Amino acid sequence: MTNPVAVADPLDPVTQEILSSAFVAIAEEMAAVQYRASFSPIIREMEDYSCGLFDADAQMIAHAEAIPAHLGVMQFGLQVALTKFGTLDEGDVLIVNDPYRGGTHTPDVEIFMPIYHQGKLRGYAGSVTHHIDVGGAQSGDSADCTSLFQEGLVLPGVLLVQRGVRNQALFDVIAANVRAPQSTLGDLEAQIAACRRAAERLVELCDHHGGALVANAMSALLNDTRERVVAELSSWPTGEASAVGYLDFDVYDIDTPVRVAVTVRVEDGMLVVDASESSDEVKGSINVPWSSTCCAAYFALRSHLGPDLRMNDGMMQQVRVQAREGSILNPRHPAGVGGRHATAQRFADVLCLAIGQLVPDRAAASSHVSFPTFNFQAKDPYTGRLVMMADVIGGGGGATRQAPGENGVDSYLGNCALLPVEVAELEYPWRIERTELIDGSGGTGNQPGGMGIRRDYKLLTGEAEGPYYIEQSLPINVAQGAQGGHNGKPARVRLQRADGTWEVMPPKGYLRIKQGETISFESAGGGGYGAPAGSQVQD
């Protein structure tokens, strides 16, 4: 167990609560600035980004919780970078996206800025944002890259701005390696603006309360969170619980299921997560880097602790994750990780199933982890510029004892919104012809599972191409029902040719689409909870 942080001159409870809430408000204001300043729809409409505030030791203090897949990952990149720089000077801006140096996958670009008050380092501001493209063999996420080097420009932790002076050469290198530089550079500027706002607000707090008091409040917040987590975990039953799930397959070995297995136990006020029995890393890019593996464990624990607990390093230090080096949850450099989210979702799913066995009153049926997503590039017919449209389609949530599963949600580690129809048609040569819930896709039960979504995209002009993938296309891998509830239905992808004929597509691949053709994605349904009326046995 991590030793508590020393807290000098303990604060009175009222001031502590005021400052703790202020830290969260700073992170949330960062997110608001980035939301309004970003260029790409994947950020300003789908909200695939997160912001956080860190103390001077690079421990996360507060988080604007947009995407759970970003929960707790930023400090990995910041702490690894600081081993190289020692510390960051006032006016520096650090950029990181290397999955093997604390990042997640190359499209998730992390920006960090130190915050000084009267010459003393008081913390760091951080933003992690999914960029629509970072170069590489294919635009956006892909499940079939065989190496990190195919997945785009890798930034191991370098200074984008040094003591207030922009590193223009690095900006130029980034612009030269991406398909839509205007979008990428605009989104980077929005991340920097968000960090600047955090710096302004933390300096204001230090001006008002004193820098030492603010630092003291950060330490006290971490200690309080840690103590709450230890107390809660200590009330859980002893013993172990295990769960197993599978991905459909790796694109280079369609005959071998990819196993994600976990055993959990509580030990000395800490949740121990052992994923050592999971499959070896695969040739394709659905491997999960270490930061994302840990992130899924943080999410699963947080989901079973209740909504009142603040998310910070005090909670994350009470989770210990174990996974074999060279496994799908701890791959060796330079294994591909671009499609890591699908595997991380399955890991979150089996973690929740296992924890639900320890605390069955908080258990739920499985949510979908089908994660239909794509990134198609095409030429704008008016400007001739290359534009890239991405979307993430939600599916069915798992039911609980108290409530049915939610319909059309980006479950577990995801929280993306659907790309608005109006934005798709305004900015891209596509028309979204159908968005509807799939009746009957959720598992039946005393509480039914949530329904998946069908969404159809028709290309209006020219040609488009890009990677896509879904999971849970195989019936054996659908969302599981709980306590006699029935399983959800699987996902699928279809392509309608210009002559009106439909063709079922492989669940993962790279697609070239012609004018007049329509690509249709159907996400999976969630599991039901409890036996339906008149039924006692799972189908």
C-alpha angles and dihedrals in degrees: 000000000000114000115247117261113255110252117197121203098004114234124240110257095249095054090043092054092046092053094042090054090045091057090054090046090054091054092047092049089051088055092049092052093049093046092055097041101045122109104206125076090224086070107028095040107020094035097220096165141080137202132207145181121223134190125239090274091056093252114145112250102173137004135199097223107218100132120022089205085072095050107126098348100106096070089059091062094040095049094046091050092049091057085064100043100028089217138349122253124232108279095025122131118195125203124199135169104146108128090206093052099052100294129116108222128333097263090060101082118190123206123192132186127185117232117217129187119192090341096310125110109243102169149308135266119216139187128186116192135177107234118208090232138004097176122256133128092307134024115256127340119356134181097203107058110118097202141031088240090068093054101074143271110344117214110191097190114302135160114265089178123021118201090333096313116114116235093228093180090062092047088052092049091051092048091050093053102050132074096226107032094172090061096044096046092044092053091048090054089052090053091051090049091053091052091048090054090053090051091052093050096046091049088052090053090050091049091052102039103019126258095258092053092050091050089048090053091052091054092046091051092054091048093048092050092047092051092050092051093048091050092049095046091047088060092057121097120268121243136066135284129195138194136178133202136171139219117223093250146291111272090238095051110033093168097060119073114222109235124214110187131172140180119195133192138163115242125176094336093313132108110232115202116193114190095163094121094061121113124279117263113283133227094247126066103266092102116121122230117227097256092057092046090055090044091058090052091051090050094049093051093045090051090059098043098067135251099280098069114098117233111237143117091285089070096039093054088064093065121081116190125196125191132154116258106247094032125119089260095047108028127181122246126294097022112131117260103167093114094041095125095076091055093043089053091053090048090052089049095053090043091056090047091052096045089047088062090056093048104024094175087068097042124123137187115260121279122218118277095183092118100188106202140154143172113209122183123206139155119264103239092216103044102022089229121140109250128186125208121198132178138178116208121209126219142188123323122219119259124238134205089265104038146019120257117271119256123239100359131153092234137209109351093009130079104161121146121228115264105259114248092230093054093048092052095042098049105026138044091248136102120207101219101179138021114169144142113254107239112225096014094114119080115258120241145127080292110026125225120249122268126251126232132246115206126177124199121194121198109226102191143009121351135306134195141178149116126296136172144177134186132211093046090134117077092226090062100050124125110288124236120226133224093004096323116137128250124258124250123264129256129245145181124219135181123211113207121218089260091061099254119134126223127191109231130211111266093245130032152093117284136198113202128193130210111286095023122121128212115204125197124193117189125209127262127242127251123264124236123227128005114296118247109286094014131092102170133069114244 
